[in-house]
Amino acid sequence: MPQHKSAEKRVRQSAKRRAYNGFQKVKMRRAIKAVRQAENKEEAIAKSREAQQILDRLATKGIIHKNFAANRKSQFARLIANFDNA
């Protein structure tokens, strides 16, 4: 248990941040899944744009690592390029 007022405040802030960051990561995972489950190329491109915006925002805020975002965006590009071959 915190012994000081400032430590109590940190506990409250940490809990709030953890809840917010957790929700953002869930939103990100849903967006990534939507891209992977796209039925056609046009849908994949649209879903990819939405997911990339979310990834960039989270990487900027430091919720995820910037390379994680870059790797996922690269995967989206490969997935979209392979719609022609499939």
N, C-alpha and C positions, 0 to 999 in steps of 0.2 A: 504494500500500500504506500502511496506517495506521502511523504512527510511534509512537503511544502506546497503552498498554493500554486506556485508555478508548475510543479510536477503534476498536480491535479489537472491543471489546464492542459498540459502536454498529453495526458492520458485521454482527455476529452477530444482534443484535436486529432490525435492519432487514430482514435476510433472512427471519427468522422471521415478522415482521409482514407482510411482502409476501406470503409464502406463505398466511398465514391470511386476509388481506384478499382475495387472489385467489380462494380457495376460497369465501368468503362471497359474492363477486360472481357466481361461477358458479352458486351455489345460488339467488341472487336471479333471475338470468336464466332458470333452469329453471322457477322458480315463476311468473314472468311469462308464459312461453311456455305453461305448463299452463293458465293462465286463458284465454289467447287461443284455445287449441285445445279448450276445453270443448265438449261436444256439446249440453248442455241448460242451462237456467237454474239448476237446483238444483246441478249440478256446478260451474258457473261461480261461484256464490255461495260454495260450499265452498272451491274453489281460491283464490278472491279473498281469503277470510279468512286462509288460510295465507300467501299472498303479502304481504298487508298487514302481518302480524306481522313477517315477514322485513324488509320495507322499513322499518318503524318502528324495528326493532332496529338496522339498519345506519345509519339517519339519526341515531339517538341516539348511536351510537358514533363518528360522523363519517366512516364509510367511504364513504357517499354523501351528497350534499347534501340537505337537508330538502325543498327544492322539487322535486327529482327524485322523491322518494318521494311527495310530494303530487300531482304531475302523474300518476304511474302509478296512484295510488289513484283519481284522478278518471277516468282512462281505464277502469278496471275498472267504475266506477259507470255510465258511459255504455254500456259493452259489455253489462252486465247489463240495463240499461233497454231496450236495443235487441233483446233476445231476444224481447220481446213483439211487436215490429213485424216481425221476420223470419219 
